[in-house]
Every structure is written in structure tokens, then in C-alpha cells.
Amino acid sequence: MRRALIILAAVLVTACGGTQPGTRTEGKDEVNAGVIAIVDTAPIHLARSKGFFAEQGIDLTIPPVQGGAAGISGAVGGQFQFAFANTTSLLTAKQQGLDVKVVANGVSSTGRQGEDFSAVLVEPGSPIRSASSSSSCPSPTRPRP
């Protein structure tokens, strides 16, 4: 089975399916990484410019993608071996039956309230207390106060 890797804004994932692996020329593996033009992707550009990929025998090309869904589609369809996207697009891909799997975070959290760059919030008084699938969620037909 061939694999494509997708780097997501929140996670690095793998997609199994019709992707062609990168080719090898001049002793280096040619790799395409579809990347969104956002600050979260600065490390991949910096690593390429500093020669980190070349040191590892990787000839990295970074074609821009318009969003997470485009990155996932490109990786699953064989255009990229990697793509940087977002968690919502990953969850949607899984829901649609695409064979994608989380490999690593693209960004991370400190785990300390007030010291993170982002958060998941609920309204005051919400019965939701955690991200656990067993959390109690309000009925979608329940009117909001």
C-alpha cells in the first residue's frame, strides 16, 4: 500500500491510498509538501532554507495550498507526499471515509490555561466539561438562552 503524509495545522497525519511516493534523483528523495500560507508553517520554510532537509537527503518542494481540504485532497490524490492543513479538514476527511491517520502535531499546546495561543471554548453554563466523547452535550433542538 502506498502512503501520502499530510501535515496539518494541528497534526501531522498519514493518508493511505493512491499516492505515488516521492522519486529519488541525484541521491536525494524528491518530496512535495503542500503548505498553507500561514505563520504556523514558518518552521518548514525555515528548515528548508537552513538546509535541514537537504542534510537528510530530501529535495523538498513546497507548493502553496489554499486550505486544509485542498492539502488533504492533494496528498490523498498523489500531488503531495505531505500537506499542512487544519484539524477540521482532517476530521471531515475521516468522516468521509478517507484513510488518514495522525502522526504528529503541527503546533502544540502548553497545557496551561492563559499560556496558549488558542483554546476551545463553550458558553457559560454549558454542560460540556471536557473534550471526552462521553461528555454530555446539549440537544441540537434545545433553544439557546
N, C-alpha and C positions, 0 to 999 in steps of 0.2 A: 504494500500500500504506500503511495506517495504522500508526502506531508507538505503543508504550507504553514508557515508560522505567521501569526498576527500579533503585533504589539499594540495593545490597547491603551487608551489614556489611563485606564485604571489597571490593566493587566496585560501580560504577555500570554497569548493563547496559541494553541496549535489547531489547525484545521486539516483534517484528513480527507483526501479525495483526489481530484483530478489535477492537482498542481504538479508542474514539472519542477524537479529540483534545479537549483542554480547550476550553470555549466562551469567548467574549470578551464581557464586559459592562462597561459604564462605562469603556471604554478599557483594560481590563486582561484578561489571559488568566487564566481560572479553571483552576487546576491542583490536583489531588488527589494527595498523596504519602502512601501507606500506610507508616507508620513503626512499628517495634518500640519498645517502651518500655525501652530500654537506654541506658546512658551514651554509647555510640558515636553516638547520634542527637542528642545535645545541640546540636551545631552548627546543624542545620536549624531547631530551635526558637529558638535564639538569633538566627539570621539573620532569621527571620520577625519576632520581637519587636523587633529593631532596625530593621525596615523595609527590609531589603536587597532582598527580593523585590518589595515594593511599588514601590521606586525603579526597578525594572526592568520595571514594568508587569505584575507577576504577583500575582494574588489567590490565595495559597496556603492550602489547607486540608490539615490533617494528621490524617487518621483513623488510629487505632491499629490495628495488625495483631498477631496472636498469634505469628507466627513467619515465617521466611523463605519457607516453602512457601505460606503464606497471602498473603504480599506478592506473590509471583510470580504466583499464580493470579489475584489481584485485578488486577494490571497486564495480564496476558495476556487476561483476561476483560473488560477495559474499565472496571473500577471505579476504577482509579487510572491516572494517567499516569506516576507514579513509585512505587517501593516500596523500602524498606530491608529487606534480608534477610541471608542468610548464604551463604558460598561453597558449602557442602554442598548447599543447596537449589538454587543455580544449576547445579551440576554434575548434580544429579538431573534438573533441568528439561531440560538439554541432552541427557542420556541418554534421556529420554522423548520427544525429538524436538521440544521447544518451541523456537521460533526466538528465542533470547535471545543477546545479544552484549555483551561487556564494553565499557564506555565509560570509566570512571574508578574509582579506588579510593575506597571509603567511609572506610577507615582505611589507614594506611600503616606501613611499617617503616623503621627507621633503617638496617637492613642491617648493623648492628654487634652482634656477639654480646654478650649481657649488657645491652644498652641498649634492648631491645624489650619490648613489652607482651605478646607471645605468641611461640610457636615451634612448629615441627613436630619431634617427637622420635621416635627409634627406639631399640630396646633395644640395650644394649651388645653388640658383636659382630655387629650386623646387617650384611648385605651392602649395604644401601641407603646410598649416599653422597651422593645429590643428588635433587632433585625431577624430574630429567630422565626422560622416558618411556623412555629406553634404559637406565635404572638396572636393575641386577639385583635382582630381588625373590625372596624365598623362596617355595617352593611352598606353596599353601594346605594341602596334606596333610602337610607336614613338621611333625613334632611340635616343640613349643617346649621348650627346656631348662628 
